[in-house]
Amino acid sequence: MEKLTVSKVFMKGLYFVLPTFLFVFIISTMFSFLKDALQPFVKLLPGGTVLGVDYPNIAIIIFSVVLIFAAGYAGIRTGFGDRFVSRIETLVPGYMLFKHLLSEKTGKHGADLKPCLALIDDGWLFSFIVEEMDNGMLVVYVPGAPSITSGNVYIMNAESVKRLNITKKEAVKSIMQFGIGTNERLKGKVEW
């Protein structure tokens, strides 16, 4: 069993709490906005509750779910969704990285990040192949540790890159855990 330290427990809690709070904040902000925007329509609903939740709030929850599905459908069926997402991807730092990392979970493939090791200054760094150029060069993103959202982009010779037969999740785990457990993750999965 691994040794627990105050800093390790704190960081583990932080990695759990921050995304949870961010999700709750976004949902509650959306709910408040819709509640204000739909106030004239909500006043028309009869009074009453279901499981302690009043009808106007139930209507707003239903409207929120329908709105999310409609946005998803529009994003799939029209070019507007693709153009909007493309704008978000370029304006919000780290959005593209998380989109590619989540593609593994959603089963979506295409322009996908491929885990690799990049040779930089006599050391092999966990990286991701972003793109393969026509001239054989590779566009490689080298994230920092433990935060993968900041890093550097390099254009490298293919000889300076070793492709890994591991998932993006495993590569990210090695980076975020400062390399702890890398020996097991890479055993038999990279040709030296």
Contact map, one row per residue, 1 for C-alpha under 8 A:
111000000000000000000000000000000000000000000000000000000000000000000000000000000000000000000000000000000000000000000000000000000000000000000000000000000000000000000000000000000000000000000000
111100000000000000000000000000000000000000000000000000000000000000000000000000000000000000000000000000000000000000000000000000000000000000000000000000000000000000000000000000000000000000000000
111110000000000000000000000000000000000000000000000000000000000000000000000000000000000000000000000000000000000000000000000000000000000000000000000000000000000000000000000000000000000000000000
011111011000000000000000000000000000000000000000000000000000000000000000000000000000000000000000000000000000000000000000000000000000000000000000000000000000000000000000000000000000000000000000
001111111000000000000000000000000000000000000000000000000000000000000000000000000000000000000000000000000000000000000000000000000000000000000000000000000000000000000000000000000000000000000000
000111111100000000000000000000000000000000000000000000000000000000000000000000000000000000000000000000000000000000000000000000000000000000000000000000000000000000000000000000000000000000000000
000011111110000000000000000000000000000000000000000000000000000000000000000000000000000000000000000000000000000000000000000000000000000000000000000000000000000000000000000000000000000000000000
000111111111000000000000000000000000000000000000000000000000000000000000000000000000000000000000000000000000000000000000000000000000000000000000000000000000000000000000000000000000000000000000
000111111111100000000000000000000000000000000000000000000000000000000000000000000000000000000000000000000000000000000000000000000000000000000000000000000000000000000000000000000000000000000000
000001111111110000000000000000000000000000000000000000000000000000000000000000000000000000000000000000000000000000000000000000000000000000000000000000000000000000000000000000000000000000000000
000000111111111000000000000000000000000000000000000000000000000000000000000000000000000000000000000000000000000000000000000000000000000000000000000000000000000000000000000000000000000000000000
000000011111111100000000000000000000000000000000000000000000000000000000000000000000000000000000000000000000000000000000000000000000000000000000000000000000000000000000000000000000000000000000
000000001111111110000000000000000000000000000000000000000000000000000000000000000000000000000000000000000000000000000000000000000000000000000000000000000000000000000000000000000000000000000000
000000000111111111000000000000000000000000000000000000000000000000000000000000000000000000000000000000000000000000000000000000000000000000000000000000000000000000000000000000000000000000000000
000000000011111111100000000000000000000000000000000000000000000000000000000000000000000000000000000000000000000000000000000000000000000000000000000000000000000000000000000000000000000000000000
000000000001111111110000000000000000000000000000000000000000000000000000000000000000000000000000000000000000000000000000000000000000000000000000000000000000000000000000000000000000000000000000
000000000000111111111000000000000000000000000000000000000000000000000000000000000000000000000000000000000000000000000000000000000000000000000000000000000000000000000000000000000000000000000000
000000000000011111111100000000000000000000000000000000000000000000000000000000000000000000000000000000000000000000000000000000000000000000000000000000000000000000000000000000000000000000000000
000000000000001111111110000000000000000000000000000000000000000000000000000000000000000000000000000000000000000000000000000000000000000000000000000000000000000000000000000000000000000000000000
000000000000000111111111000000000000000000000000000000000000000000000000000000000000000000000000000000000000000000000000000000000000000000000000000000000000000000000000000000000000000000000000
000000000000000011111111100000000000000000000000000000000000000000000000000000000000000000000000000000000000000000000000000000000000000000000000000000000000000000000000000000000000000000000000
000000000000000001111111110000000000000000000000000000000000000000000000000000000000000000000000000000000000000000000000000000000000000000000000000000000000000000000000000000000000000000000000
000000000000000000111111111000000000000000000000000000000000000000000000000000000000000000000000000000000000000000000000000000000000000000000000000000000000000000000000000000000000000000000000
000000000000000000011111111100000000000000000000000000000000000000000000000000000000000000000000000000000000000000000000000000000000000000000000000000000000000000000000000000000000000000000000
000000000000000000001111111110000000000000000000000000000000000000000000000000000000000000000000000000000000000000000000000000000000000000000000000000000000000000000000000000000000000000000000
000000000000000000000111111111000000000000000000000000000000000000000000000000000000000000000000000000000000000000000000000000000000000000000000000000000000000000000000000000000000000000000000
000000000000000000000011111111100000000000000000000000000000000000000000000000000000000000000000000000000000000000000000000000000000000000000000000000000000000000000000000000000000000000000000
000000000000000000000001111111110000000000000000000000000000000000000000000000000000000000000000000000000000000000000000000000000000000000000000000000000000000000000000000000000000000000000000
000000000000000000000000111111111000000000000000000000000000000000000000000000000000000000000000000000000000000000000000000000000000000000000000000000000000000000000000000000000000000000000000
000000000000000000000000011111111100000000000000000000000000000000000000000000000000000000000000000000000000000000000000000000000000000000000000000000000000000000000000000000000000000000000000
000000000000000000000000001111111110000000000000000000000001100100000000000000000000000000000000000000000000000000000000000000000000000000000000000000000000000000000000000000000000000000000000
000000000000000000000000000111111111000000000000000000000000000000000000000000000000000000000000000000000000000000000000000000000000000000000000000000000000000000000000000000000000000000000000
000000000000000000000000000011111111100000000000000000000000000000000000000000000000000000000000000000000000000000000000000000000000000000000000000000000000000000000000000000000000000000000000
000000000000000000000000000001111111110000000000000000000001000100000000000000000000000000000000000000000000000000000000000000000000000000000000000000000000000000000000000000000000000000000000
000000000000000000000000000000111111111000000000000000001001000000000000000000000000000000000000000000000000000000000000000000000000000000000000000000000000000000000000000000000000000000000000
000000000000000000000000000000011111111000000000000000000000000000000000000000000000000000000000000000000000000000000000000000000000000000000000000000000000000000000000000000000000000000000000
000000000000000000000000000000001111111100000000000000000000000000000000000000000000000000000000000000000000000000000000000000000000000000000000000000000000000000000000000000000000000000000000
000000000000000000000000000000000111111111000000000000000001000000000000000000000000000000000000000000000000000000000000000000000000000000000000000000000000000000000000000000000000000000000000
000000000000000000000000000000000011111111100000000000000000000000000000000000000000000000000000000000000000000000000000000000000000000000000000000000000000000000000000000000000000000000000000
000000000000000000000000000000000000111111110000000000000000000000000000000000000000000000000000000000000000000000000000000000000000000000000000000000000000000000000000000000000000000000000000
000000000000000000000000000000000000011111111000000000000000000000000000000000000000000000000000000000000000000000000000000000000000000000000000000000000000000000000000000000000000000000000000
000000000000000000000000000000000000011111111000000000010010000000000000000000000000000000000000000000000000000000000000000000000000000000000000000000000000000000000000000000000000000000000000
000000000000000000000000000000000000001111111100000000010000000000000000000000000000000000000000000000000000000000000000000000000000000000000000000000000000000000000000000000000000000000000000
000000000000000000000000000000000000000111111100000000000000000000000000000000000000000000000000000000000000000000000000000000000000000000000000000000000000000000000000000000000000000000000000
000000000000000000000000000000000000000011111110000000110000000000000000000000000000000000000000000000000000000000000000000000000000000000000000000000000000000000000000000000000000000000000000
000000000000000000000000000000000000000000111111000000100000000000000000000000000000000000000000000000000000000000000000000000000000000000000000000000000000000000000000000000000000000000000000
000000000000000000000000000000000000000000001111100001100000000000000000000000000000000000000000000000000000000000000000000000000000000000000000000000000000000000000000000000000000000000000000
000000000000000000000000000000000000000000000111110001100000000000000000000000000000000000000000000000000000000000000000000000000000000000000000000000000000000000000000000000000000000000000000
000000000000000000000000000000000000000000000011111111100000000000000000000000000000000000000000000000000000000000000000000000000000000000000000000000000000000000000000000000000000000000000000
000000000000000000000000000000000000000000000001111111100000000000000000000000000000000000000000000000000000000000000000000000000000000000000000000000000000000000000000000000000000000000000000
000000000000000000000000000000000000000000000000111110000000000000000000000000000000000000000000000000000000000000000000000000000000000000000000000000000000000000000000000000000000000000000000
000000000000000000000000000000000000000000000000111111000000000000000000000000000000000000000000000000000000000000000000000000000000000000000000000000000000000000000000000000000000000000000000
000000000000000000000000000000000000000000000000111111101100000000000000000000000000000000000000000000000000000000000000000000000000000000000000000000000000000000000000000000000000000000000000
000000000000000000000000000000000000000000000011110111111100000000000000000000000000000000000000000000000000000000000000000000000000000000000000000000000000000000000000000000000000000000000000
000000000000000000000000000000000000000000001111110011111110000000000000000000000000000000000000000000000000000000000000000000000000000000000000000000000000000000000000000000000000000000000000
000000000000000000000000000000000000000001101000000001111111000000000000000000000000000000000000000000000000000000000000000000000000000000000000000000000000000000000000000000000000000000000000
000000000000000000000000000000000010000000000000000011111111100000000000000000000000000000000000000000000000000000000000000000000000000000000000000000000000000000000000000000000000000000000000
000000000000000000000000000000000000000000000000000011111111110000000000000000000000000000000000000000000000000000000000000000000000000000000000000000000000000000000000000000000000000000000000
000000000000000000000000000000000000000001000000000000111111111000000000000000000000000000000000000000000000000000000000000000000000000000000000000000000000000000000000000000000000000000000000
000000000000000000000000000000100110010000000000000000011111111100000000000000000000000000000000000000000000000000000000000000000000000000000000000000000000000000000000000000000000000000000000
000000000000000000000000000000100000000000000000000000001111111110000000000000000000000000000000000000000000000000000000000000000000000000000000000000000000000000000000000000000000000000000000
000000000000000000000000000000000000000000000000000000000111111111000000000000000000000000000000000000000000000000000000000000000000000000000000000000000000000000000000000000000000000000000000
000000000000000000000000000000000000000000000000000000000011111111100000000000000000000000000000000000000000000000000000000000000000000000000000000000000000000000000000000000000000000000000000
000000000000000000000000000000100100000000000000000000000001111111110000000000000000000000000000000000000000000000000000000000000000000000000000000000000000000000000000000000000000000000000000
000000000000000000000000000000000000000000000000000000000000111111111000000000000000000000000000000000000000000000000000000000000000000000000000000000000000000000000000000000000000000000000000
000000000000000000000000000000000000000000000000000000000000011111111100000000000000000000000000000000000000000000000000000000000000000000000000000000000000000000000000000000000000000000000000
000000000000000000000000000000000000000000000000000000000000001111111110000000000000000000000000000000000000000000000000000000000000000000000000000000000000000000000000000000000000000000000000
000000000000000000000000000000000000000000000000000000000000000111111111000000000000000000000000000000000000000000000000000000000000000000000000000000000000000000000000000000000000000000000000
000000000000000000000000000000000000000000000000000000000000000011111111100000000000000000000000000000000000000000000000000000000000000000000000000000000000000000000000000000000000000000000000
000000000000000000000000000000000000000000000000000000000000000001111111110000000000000000000000000000000000000000000000000000000000000000000000000000000000000000000000000000000000000000000000
000000000000000000000000000000000000000000000000000000000000000000111111111000001000000000000000000000000000000000000000000000000000000000000000000000000000000000000000000000000000000000000000
000000000000000000000000000000000000000000000000000000000000000000011111111100000000000000000000000000000000000000000000000000000000000000000000000000000000000000000000000000000000000000000000
000000000000000000000000000000000000000000000000000000000000000000001111111110000000000000000000000000000000000000000000000000000000000000000000000000000000000000000000000000000000000000000000
000000000000000000000000000000000000000000000000000000000000000000000111111111011000000000000000000000000000000000000000000000000000000000000000000000000000000000000000000000000000000000000000
000000000000000000000000000000000000000000000000000000000000000000000011111111111100000000000000000000000000000000000000000000000000000000000000000000000000000000000000000000000000000000000000
000000000000000000000000000000000000000000000000000000000000000000000001111111101100000000000000000000000000000000000000000000000000000000000000000000000000000000000000000000000000000000000000
000000000000000000000000000000000000000000000000000000000000000000000000111111101000000000000000000000000000000000000000000000000000000000000000000000000000000000000000000000000000000000000000
000000000000000000000000000000000000000000000000000000000000000000000000011111111100000000000000000000000000000000000000000000000000000000000000000000000000000000000000000000000000000000000000
000000000000000000000000000000000000000000000000000000000000000000000000001111111110000000000000000000000000000000000000000000000000000000000000000000000000000000000000000000000000000000000000
000000000000000000000000000000000000000000000000000000000000000000000000011001111111000000000000000000000000000000000000000000000000000000000000000000000000000000000000000000000000000000000000
000000000000000000000000000000000000000000000000000000000000000000000010011111111111100000000000000000000000000000000000000000000000000000000000000000000000000000000000000000000000000000000000
000000000000000000000000000000000000000000000000000000000000000000000000001101111111110000000000000000000000000000000000000000000000000000000000000000000000000000000000000000000000000000000000
000000000000000000000000000000000000000000000000000000000000000000000000000000111111111000000000000000000000000000000000000000000000000000000000000000000000000000000000000000000000000000000000
000000000000000000000000000000000000000000000000000000000000000000000000000000011111111100000000000000000000000000000000000000000000000000000000000000000000000000000000000000000000000000000000
000000000000000000000000000000000000000000000000000000000000000000000000000000001111111110000000000000000000000000000000000000000000000000000000000000000000000000000000000000000000000000000000
000000000000000000000000000000000000000000000000000000000000000000000000000000000111111111000000000000000000000000000000000000000000000000000000000000000000000000000000000000000000000000000000
000000000000000000000000000000000000000000000000000000000000000000000000000000000011111111100000000000000000000000000000000000000000000000000000000000000000000000000000000000000000000000000000
000000000000000000000000000000000000000000000000000000000000000000000000000000000001111111110010000000000000000000000000000000000000000000000000000000000000000000000000000000000000000000000000
000000000000000000000000000000000000000000000000000000000000000000000000000000000000111111111011000000000000000000000000000000000000000000000000000000000000000000000000000000000000000000000000
000000000000000000000000000000000000000000000000000000000000000000000000000000000000011111111011000000000000000000000000000000000000000000000000000000000000000000000000000000000000000000000000
000000000000000000000000000000000000000000000000000000000000000000000000000000000000001111111000000000000000000000000000000000000000000000000000000000000000000000000000000000000000000000000000
000000000000000000000000000000000000000000000000000000000000000000000000000000000000000111111110000000000000000000000000000000000000000000000000000000000000000000000000000000000000000000000000
000000000000000000000000000000000000000000000000000000000000000000000000000000000000000011111111000000000000000000000000000000000000000000000000000010000000000000000000000000000000000000000000
000000000000000000000000000000000000000000000000000000000000000000000000000000000000000000011111110000000000000000000000000000000000000000000000000011000000000000000000000000000000000000000000
000000000000000000000000000000000000000000000000000000000000000000000000000000000000000111011111111000000000000000000000000000000000000000000000000000000000000000000000000000000000000000000000
000000000000000000000000000000000000000000000000000000000000000000000000000000000000000011001111111100000000000000000000000000000000000000000000000000000000000000000000000000000000000000000000
000000000000000000000000000000000000000000000000000000000000000000000000000000000000000000000111111110000000000000000000000000000000000000000000000010000000000000000000000000000000000000000000
000000000000000000000000000000000000000000000000000000000000000000000000000000000000000000000111111111000000000000000000000000000000000000000000000000000000000000000000000000000000000000000000
000000000000000000000000000000000000000000000000000000000000000000000000000000000000000000000011111111100000000000000000000000000000000000000000000000000000000000000000000000000000000000000000
000000000000000000000000000000000000000000000000000000000000000000000000000000000000000000000001111111110000001110000000000000000000000000000000000000000000000000000000000000000000000000000000
000000000000000000000000000000000000000000000000000000000000000000000000000000000000000000000000111111111000000010000000000000000000000000000000000000000000000000000001100000000000000000000000
000000000000000000000000000000000000000000000000000000000000000000000000000000000000000000000000011111111100000000000000000000000000000000000000000000000000000000000000000000000000000000000000
000000000000000000000000000000000000000000000000000000000000000000000000000000000000000000000000001111111111100100000000000000000000000000000000000000000000000000000000000000000000000000000000
000000000000000000000000000000000000000000000000000000000000000000000000000000000000000000000000000111111111100000000000000000000000000000000000000000000000000000000001000000000000000000000000
000000000000000000000000000000000000000000000000000000000000000000000000000000000000000000000000000011111111000000000000000000000000000000000000000000000000000000000000000000000000000000000000
000000000000000000000000000000000000000000000000000000000000000000000000000000000000000000000000000001111111000000000000000000000000000000000000000000000000000000000000000000000000000000000000
000000000000000000000000000000000000000000000000000000000000000000000000000000000000000000000000000000111111100000000000000000000000000000000000000000000000000000000000000000000000000000000000
000000000000000000000000000000000000000000000000000000000000000000000000000000000000000000000000000000111111110000000000000000000000000000000000000000000000000000000000000000000000000000000000
000000000000000000000000000000000000000000000000000000000000000000000000000000000000000000000000000000110011111100000000000000000000000000000000000000000000000000000000000000000000000000000000
000000000000000000000000000000000000000000000000000000000000000000000000000000000000000000000000000000000001111100000000000000000000000000000000000000000000000000000000000000000000000000000000
000000000000000000000000000000000000000000000000000000000000000000000000000000000000000000000000000100000000111110000000000000000110000000000000000000000000000000000000000000000000000000000000
000000000000000000000000000000000000000000000000000000000000000000000000000000000000000000000000000100100000111111000000000000000100000000000000000000000000000000000000000000000000000000000000
000000000000000000000000000000000000000000000000000000000000000000000000000000000000000000000000000110000000001111100000000000011110000000000000000000000000000000000001000000000000000000000000
000000000000000000000000000000000000000000000000000000000000000000000000000000000000000000000000000000000000000111110000000000011100000000000000000000000000000000110001000000000000000000000000
000000000000000000000000000000000000000000000000000000000000000000000000000000000000000000000000000000000000000011111000000001111000000000000000000000000000000000111111001000000000000000000000
000000000000000000000000000000000000000000000000000000000000000000000000000000000000000000000000000000000000000001111100000001111000000000000000000000000000000011110000000000000000000000000000
000000000000000000000000000000000000000000000000000000000000000000000000000000000000000000000000000000000000000000111110000111110000000000000000000000000000000011110000000000000000000000000000
000000000000000000000000000000000000000000000000000000000000000000000000000000000000000000000000000000000000000000011111001111100000000000010100000000000000000111000000000000000000000000000000
000000000000000000000000000000000000000000000000000000000000000000000000000000000000000000000000000000000000000000001111111110000000000000000000000000000000000110000000000000000000000000000000
000000000000000000000000000000000000000000000000000000000000000000000000000000000000000000000000000000000000000000000111111110000000000000000000000000000000000000000000000000000000000000000000
000000000000000000000000000000000000000000000000000000000000000000000000000000000000000000000000000000000000000000000011111000000000000000000000000000000000000000000000000000000000000000000000
000000000000000000000000000000000000000000000000000000000000000000000000000000000000000000000000000000000000000000000011111100000000000000000000000000000000000000000000000000000000000000000000
000000000000000000000000000000000000000000000000000000000000000000000000000000000000000000000000000000000000000000000111111110000000000000000000000000000000000000000000000000000000000000000000
000000000000000000000000000000000000000000000000000000000000000000000000000000000000000000000000000000000000000000001111011111000000000000000000000000000000000000000000000000000000000000000000
000000000000000000000000000000000000000000000000000000000000000000000000000000000000000000000000000000000000000000001111001111100000000000000100000000000000000000000000000000000000000000000000
000000000000000000000000000000000000000000000000000000000000000000000000000000000000000000000000000000000000000000111100000111110000000000000110000000000000000000000000001000100000000000000000
000000000000000000000000000000000000000000000000000000000000000000000000000000000000000000000000000000000000000000111100000011111000000000011110000000000000000000000000000000000000000000000000
000000000000000000000000000000000000000000000000000000000000000000000000000000000000000000000000000000000000000011111000000001111100000000011100000000000000000000000000000000000000000000000000
000000000000000000000000000000000000000000000000000000000000000000000000000000000000000000000000000000000000000011110000000000111111000001111000000000000000000000000000000000000000000000000000
000000000000000000000000000000000000000000000000000000000000000000000000000000000000000000000000000000000000001111000000000000011111000001111000000000000000000000000000000000000000000000000000
000000000000000000000000000000000000000000000000000000000000000000000000000000000000000000000000000000000000001010000000000000001111100001110000000000000000000000000000000000000000000000000000
000000000000000000000000000000000000000000000000000000000000000000000000000000000000000000000000000000000000000000000000000000001111110111100000000000000000000000000000000000000000000000000000
000000000000000000000000000000000000000000000000000000000000000000000000000000000000000000000000000000000000000000000000000000000011111111100000000000000000000000000000000000000000000000000000
000000000000000000000000000000000000000000000000000000000000000000000000000000000000000000000000000000000000000000000000000000000001111110000000000000000000000000000000000000000000000000000000
000000000000000000000000000000000000000000000000000000000000000000000000000000000000000000000000000000000000000000000000000000000000111110000000000000000000000000000000000000000000000000000000
000000000000000000000000000000000000000000000000000000000000000000000000000000000000000000000000000000000000000000000000000000000001111111000000000000000000110000000000000000000000000000000000
000000000000000000000000000000000000000000000000000000000000000000000000000000000000000000000000000000000000000000000000000000000001111111100000000000000011110000000000000000000000000000000000
000000000000000000000000000000000000000000000000000000000000000000000000000000000000000000000000000000000000000000000000000000001111100111110000000000000011110000000000000000000000000000000000
000000000000000000000000000000000000000000000000000000000000000000000000000000000000000000000000000000000000000000000000000000001111100011111000000000001111000000000000000000000000000000000000
000000000000000000000000000000000000000000000000000000000000000000000000000000000000000000000000000000000000000000000100000000111110000001111100000000001111000000000000000000000000000000000000
000000000000000000000000000000000000000000000000000000000000000000000000000000000000000000000000000000000000000000000000000000111100000000111110000000111100000000000000000000000000000000000000
000000000000000000000000000000000000000000000000000000000000000000000000000000000000000000000000000000000000000000000100000011110000000000011111000000111100000000000000000000000000000000000000
000000000000000000000000000000000000000000000000000000000000000000000000000000000000000000000000000000000000000000000000000001100000000000001111101111110000000000000000000000000000000000000000
000000000000000000000000000000000000000000000000000000000000000000000000000000000000000000000000000000000000000000000000000000000000000000000111111111100000000000000000000000100000000000000000
000000000000000000000000000000000000000000000000000000000000000000000000000000000000000000000000000000000000000000000000000000000000000000000011111100000000000000000000000000111100000000000000
000000000000000000000000000000000000000000000000000000000000000000000000000000000000000000000000000000000000000000000000000000000000000000000001111100000000000000000000000000111100000000000000
000000000000000000000000000000000000000000000000000000000000000000000000000000000000000000000000000000000000000000000000000000000000000000000011111111000000000000000000000000110000000000000000
000000000000000000000000000000000000000000000000000000000000000000000000000000000000000000000000000000000000000000000000000000000000000000000011111111100000000000000000000100110000000000000000
000000000000000000000000000000000000000000000000000000000000000000000000000000000000000000001100100000000000000000000000000000000000000000000011001111100000000000000000000000000000000000000000
000000000000000000000000000000000000000000000000000000000000000000000000000000000000000000000100000000000000000000000000000000000000000000000011001111110000000000000000000000000000000000000000
000000000000000000000000000000000000000000000000000000000000000000000000000000000000000000000000000000000000000000000000000000000000000000001111000111111000000000000000000000000000000000000000
000000000000000000000000000000000000000000000000000000000000000000000000000000000000000000000000000000000000000000000000000000000000000000001110000001111100000000000000000000000000000000000000
000000000000000000000000000000000000000000000000000000000000000000000000000000000000000000000000000000000000000000000000000000000000000000111100000000111110000000000000000000000000000000000000
000000000000000000000000000000000000000000000000000000000000000000000000000000000000000000000000000000000000000000000000000000000000000000111100000000011111000000000000000000000000000000000000
000000000000000000000000000000000000000000000000000000000000000000000000000000000000000000000000000000000000000000000000000000000000000011110000000000001111100000000000000000000000000000000000
000000000000000000000000000000000000000000000000000000000000000000000000000000000000000000000000000000000000000000000000000000000000000011110000000000000111110110000000000000000000000000000000
000000000000000000000000000000000000000000000000000000000000000000000000000000000000000000000000000000000000000000000000000000000000000111000000000000000011111110000000000000000000000000000000
000000000000000000000000000000000000000000000000000000000000000000000000000000000000000000000000000000000000000000000000000000000000000111000000000000000001111111000000000000000000000000000000
000000000000000000000000000000000000000000000000000000000000000000000000000000000000000000000000000000000000000000000000000000000000000000000000000000000000111111000000000000000000000000000000
000000000000000000000000000000000000000000000000000000000000000000000000000000000000000000000000000000000000000000000110000000000000000000000000000000000001111111000000000000000000000000000000
000000000000000000000000000000000000000000000000000000000000000000000000000000000000000000000000000000000000000000011110000000000000000000000000000000000001111111100000000000000000000000000000
000000000000000000000000000000000000000000000000000000000000000000000000000000000000000000000000000000000000000000011100000000000000000000000000000000000000011111110000000000000000000000000110
000000000000000000000000000000000000000000000000000000000000000000000000000000000000000000000000000000000000000001111000000000000000000000000000000000000000000011111000000000000000000000000100
000000000000000000000000000000000000000000000000000000000000000000000000000000000000000000000000000000000000000001111000000000000000000000000000000000000000000001111100000000000000000001001100
000000000000000000000000000000000000000000000000000000000000000000000000000000000000000000000000000000000000000000100000000000000000000000000000000000000000000000111110000000000000000000001100
000000000000000000000000000000000000000000000000000000000000000000000000000000000000000000000000000000000000000000100000000000000000000000000000000000000000000000011111011000000000000011001000
000000000000000000000000000000000000000000000000000000000000000000000000000000000000000000000000000000000000000000100000000000000000000000000000000000000000000000001111111000000000000000000000
000000000000000000000000000000000000000000000000000000000000000000000000000000000000000000000000000010010000000011100000000000000000000000000000000000000000000000000111111100000000000000000000
000000000000000000000000000000000000000000000000000000000000000000000000000000000000000000000000000010000000000000000000000000000000000000000000000000000000000000000011111110000000000000000000
000000000000000000000000000000000000000000000000000000000000000000000000000000000000000000000000000000000000000000000000000000000000000000000000000000000000000000000111111111000000000010000000
000000000000000000000000000000000000000000000000000000000000000000000000000000000000000000000000000000000000000000100000000001000000000000000000000000000000000000000111111111100000000000000000
000000000000000000000000000000000000000000000000000000000000000000000000000000000000000000000000000000000000000000000000000000000000000000000000000100000000000000000001111111110000000000000000
000000000000000000000000000000000000000000000000000000000000000000000000000000000000000000000000000000000000000000000000000000000000000000000000000000000000000000000000111111111000000000000000
000000000000000000000000000000000000000000000000000000000000000000000000000000000000000000000000000000000000000000000000000000000000000000000000000000000000000000000000011111111111110000000000
000000000000000000000000000000000000000000000000000000000000000000000000000000000000000000000000000000000000000000000000000001000000000000000001111100000000000000000000001111111110000000000000
000000000000000000000000000000000000000000000000000000000000000000000000000000000000000000000000000000000000000000000000000000000000000000000000111100000000000000000000000111111110000000000000
000000000000000000000000000000000000000000000000000000000000000000000000000000000000000000000000000000000000000000000000000000000000000000000000110000000000000000000000000011111111000000000000
000000000000000000000000000000000000000000000000000000000000000000000000000000000000000000000000000000000000000000000000000000000000000000000000110000000000000000000000000001111111000000000000
000000000000000000000000000000000000000000000000000000000000000000000000000000000000000000000000000000000000000000000000000000000000000000000000000000000000000000000000000001111111110000000000
000000000000000000000000000000000000000000000000000000000000000000000000000000000000000000000000000000000000000000000000000000000000000000000000000000000000000000000000000001001111111000000000
000000000000000000000000000000000000000000000000000000000000000000000000000000000000000000000000000000000000000000000000000000000000000000000000000000000000000000000000000001000011111110000000
000000000000000000000000000000000000000000000000000000000000000000000000000000000000000000000000000000000000000000000000000000000000000000000000000000000000000000000000000001000011111111000000
000000000000000000000000000000000000000000000000000000000000000000000000000000000000000000000000000000000000000000000000000000000000000000000000000000000000000000000000000000000001111111100000
000000000000000000000000000000000000000000000000000000000000000000000000000000000000000000000000000000000000000000000000000000000000000000000000000000000000000000000000000000000000111111100000
000000000000000000000000000000000000000000000000000000000000000000000000000000000000000000000000000000000000000000000000000000000000000000000000000000000000000000000100010000000000111111101000
000000000000000000000000000000000000000000000000000000000000000000000000000000000000000000000000000000000000000000000000000000000000000000000000000000000000000000010100000000000000011111111100
000000000000000000000000000000000000000000000000000000000000000000000000000000000000000000000000000000000000000000000000000000000000000000000000000000000000000000000000000000000000001111111100
000000000000000000000000000000000000000000000000000000000000000000000000000000000000000000000000000000000000000000000000000000000000000000000000000000000000000000000000000000000000000001111110
000000000000000000000000000000000000000000000000000000000000000000000000000000000000000000000000000000000000000000000000000000000000000000000000000000000000000000011100000000000000000011111110
000000000000000000000000000000000000000000000000000000000000000000000000000000000000000000000000000000000000000000000000000000000000000000000000000000000000000001111000000000000000000001111111
000000000000000000000000000000000000000000000000000000000000000000000000000000000000000000000000000000000000000000000000000000000000000000000000000000000000000001000000000000000000000000011111
000000000000000000000000000000000000000000000000000000000000000000000000000000000000000000000000000000000000000000000000000000000000000000000000000000000000000000000000000000000000000000000111
